Amino acid sequence: MAKASTVKAPWGKVVLETLEWLVRKVGDAGGGGQGILWEGSLGVGSVDVVRTIALQSHGGRVIKTMAEVLLSGFVMSILRKAALFAIEYGMNEIKSDRNVPKELGKLQSSLQSIRAVLQEAERKQSISSALKEWLHNLKDAVYDIDDILDNVSTEALKRQVDKGLATQAKSANKKDFGLTEWEVADQCSEEPERESYSFVYQPDIIGRDHVRDEIVQDILRAVEGDDDLSVLPLVGLGGMGKTALAKMVYLDQQVRERFSNMMWTCITNKFNLKRIVQDIIESATGESCKHLNMEHLQSKLRGILQNGNYFLVLDDLWTDNVNEWEELRHLLSSGARGSVIMVTTRKYTVASMVGTSEPYKMGALPFEECMKIFTRIAFRHGEEKNYPQLLKIGECIVKKCTGVPLAIKSLASLLFRMREEAKWLRVKEDDLWEIEQGDDDILPKLKLSYNALPPALKPCLSYLSIFPKGYEYYRRCIIMDDKFSAEQEFPKHIMTARKARTFASSYNHGTVSKQFLEVLFSEFLLLRVLIIAEVSIEELPDSIGNLKHLRYLDLTWNRTLKFLPNSLCKLINLQTLDLYRSDHLVKLPRDVKKLISLKYLSLTCKLKHLPETGLRGWASLTSLQLHSCSELTSLTEGIGYLTSLEMLWISDCPKLPSLPASMKNLSALREMLIDNCPELDLMHPEEAMDGLQSLRSLQIIGLPKLECLPETLSSASASLQYFLIEQCPLLRELPNFMQHLCNDTDHQRVFIKDCPAINSRWVKEDYHLSSCRSNKACSRKQPRKEY
């Protein structure tokens, strides 16, 4: 099969031959791939197959990912990409061949069958090494197919740009050509990253009341005792509910009444003293202190602890290094007598090291308690009476979970929407139960839920598994293919990508030379994602234009970057360009209008105005964020061409005097934030706020010159769900339509804070001031990067 780099037109023939080859290769698997080992692999080990490179100044980290091969969703993604290409781009080349639509239909039917084969193979690969090897071999071929199709579609898109068909950009971009963000919540309930917090919904905790009461009594005795600091360890296997129990204790009213300070922090696998101290301070004060060095941090911590006794939860402590623990304990020894630290851990060595008393041991829940958990989650209230046979199967499943609450909750959630007996039996009889495992291994149980995820979510979850617990990752970095996850591109070559990142950061100590980037951009030609963040580079080499497959480019926090090469505009597939806090950037490339696939732009720069010609070419842009653009004086009337724009954030732009009248054309705008723009007056021109009929969230913060809001905002009155006005000291008048919003007693949609001139006037007029929560704490949505 041809390499991706050598593929040429005729495009229709390439598409058909590529897909036919895939059908043959996967179809050979027959009964789920038994006994099939595909010969050879395409491009294995060569650097040009790496899809993701991250260069960051904090250095590399050894990472592991789930040893799973996930192809079923990707196969269907390839089929859609090929079909869309053939229909929209290839017709001029293949319209004379009437067999093409017929052949594509046959291939679609074949690939649907292949997807079922692959799904079964993916499910059983944990117990069959032959299946896993077959999938690994096939995976390389599938990636090469995707590269071929991507080359073809890129060439087609390039011809459009070269012909000046910018008006077709929006239509072309609907295909997304590989990567587009997709909300996980659309397919299943969103699972938060593992960084614990102190709130707990009490009915969620079953079977631990007696342990909680015992711990609470021991804490109360410690408060009255002679020890300055007591450390109470809680130890148990993963999934046993240690964190949930700690939350119950933390929120117990008797406990809270006995301490001056209540604090909570989650410790990650990697012990980082500075981060732990930062989190403790933030938990106590609610203030971020990430800008402080360790000297100032320890001083601030002492000041907090000296105010009285404290109760601190250190959730999920892993380190059994005595020196690390003693260093932390020393910093925490400044509190008053009767202070208590509660530590949760999976390791008995840790519990023995830190405890000043015997550890509390979390054992398996009794079967009766486990069934209460299972029944409450798997069925609606009282519904289990209607399904006695399912309940009987559920009892067998619960017994196999061996008293582990996390496994029970996971499987119960999986079965909640299923009422077919066959599906419950499939879970009960799954081969994963037969995998040999230790007493502390709950992964096979949890993997049953993993297997039930939609194919698109499995590789996304696998990708997230490479992050250590408690690690904050940018949600926008989780980029998806058209309805199917493109993060499946990460696991394939993640180790190779990691080596490149480690080399750049450790060798150059936070700087990346232009020569190094020249080599990178000349060799890694199939990159989809490139992150060069928090490093010092003055300019990018022209060779970045070689990365024609690139979808995501992150250049954040490059404080020395002044220019971007015009060759960047060859990246016609680029969908995300993140230039946040690249403060010294003085201009954008000349041909930015050619970035017709751009969907997300975050910009910090010294531009005086946005490029109007560029705005004309960005018909597909959905998110525009302008942060700390110190010289910006105009958004230009060209912003009216951004008819797909859904989110607009303008923050810390001190010289921006007004918004362009053409903003009224932004009919798709759903969220707008204007923050800390001291020269901005929204009344000139007033029509800028007209026509925003889709606006759902509006935040106006820190506009000292604002005296009144335009009546044209009434166009958003029907759609507006959240309206925050804050720190506008001269604001005296509100438009008439706001009376309706404020009188809506069912939904509090208007929030006013720190606007002293408006408060006294509203008391005299016919508005329900109380419903607007004036001068009360309100849920301000901070202008920040999405996580």
Helices and strands as residue ranges (DSSP letters): G 4-6, H 11-27, G 47-49, E 52-56, H 72-88, H 91-94, H 99-124, G 125-127, H 129-162, G 166-168, H 169-173, G 176-178, G 184-186, G 202-204, H 209-224, E 229-236, H 242-251, H 253-257, E 261-266, H 273-285, H 294-305, E 310-315, H 322-331, E 339-345, H 348-354, E 360-362, H 367-378, G 383-386, H 388-400, H 405-415, H 421-428, G 431-434, H 443-451, H 457-464, G 475-477, G 486-488, H 489-492, H 494-508, H 514-523, E 529-533, G 542-546, E 552-554, G 566-570, E 576-579, G 592-594, E 600-603, H 612-617, E 623-627, G 637-641, E 647-651, G 661-665, E 671-675, G 686-689, E 697-701, G 711-716, E 722-726, H 738-742, E 750-753, H 756-764, G 769-772
